[in-house]
Amino acid sequence: MIEQLSVQHLLGIKDLTKEDIELIFRTADNFKDVINRPIKKVPSLRDITIANIFFENSTRTKLSFELAEKRLSADVVNFSASGSSVSKGETLVDTVNNILAMKVDMVVMRHPEPGAAMFLARHIKPNVINAGDGTHEHPTQALLDAFSIREKLGRVEGQKVVIVGDILHSRVALSNILCLQKLGAEVMVCGPVTLIPKYMSSLGVKVEHDLKKALAWCDVANMLRIQLERQDIRYFPSLREYSMLYGLNKRLLDGIGKQLVIMHPGPINRGVEITSDIADSEHSIILNQVENGVAIRMAVLFLLAQMRGI
Ligand code: CP
């Protein structure tokens, strides 16, 4: 029997079951073997056309999806809001319907508004994959993060993971919390009071404002970027002060007296949330996360395409 996902779209981790996530991981294991072979391409999505539509900047996610699609032999069209007719007042649905008129089967979308991917999925037939919707969810990032923890430590269940930084504005934080909890990890968030939303404790995560205590508790530290572009007011006095209290550096880690796995979804602000000696150290799996992103996105695209009966 062919194993299938329980969803037709990937809008958020909240819609996935533990079995869905484990199926994505097993499929990604196979694709990771494929992308490490001399011939990295498989014909799985040969008759599928995928539109990557990005209304917000991206380096990793955009390149990773495009590479995943090309490794699966899909036809790919790319759309960026800058330089498009969006600036002339065209709506999201009109923009997407025009792209779909060109016979597109799947849409990967990044958008600054929370809920944009869900809105799109209600209005169009193709499978929608959320590549980040504002401060809401970034499901493939959470999947590749949990997959990277599994790869490094052997399992996710039972691991203690702290997510540090700008939790308030982070879609990565919410998707990571939901994904890690579904897989049986314990999650803590750490940061200034102003950057941790009050509803965090209701999600069943621990809240800590002292980075040293958080690091002493955890097995894995996922350091987030301060999202200045989403901050309408000042949430802390200065980046220098933030870095002194919540930046990860060698002195702090040496003082903990144990080895932690260090993660960061990127883009990194070196010297703010993490120093270069830690970001580039043997304990950092930041580039493994990027590598695993391609295999995870191949798995998601392949499994969603399977629901279309290809
Ligand atoms: N991690 C991540 O989403 O990075 P980009 O914004 O570069 O895609």
Residues whose N, C-alpha, C, O or C-beta is under 5 A from the ligand:
A	BS01	CP	N57 S58 T59 R60 T61 K62 P265 G266 P267
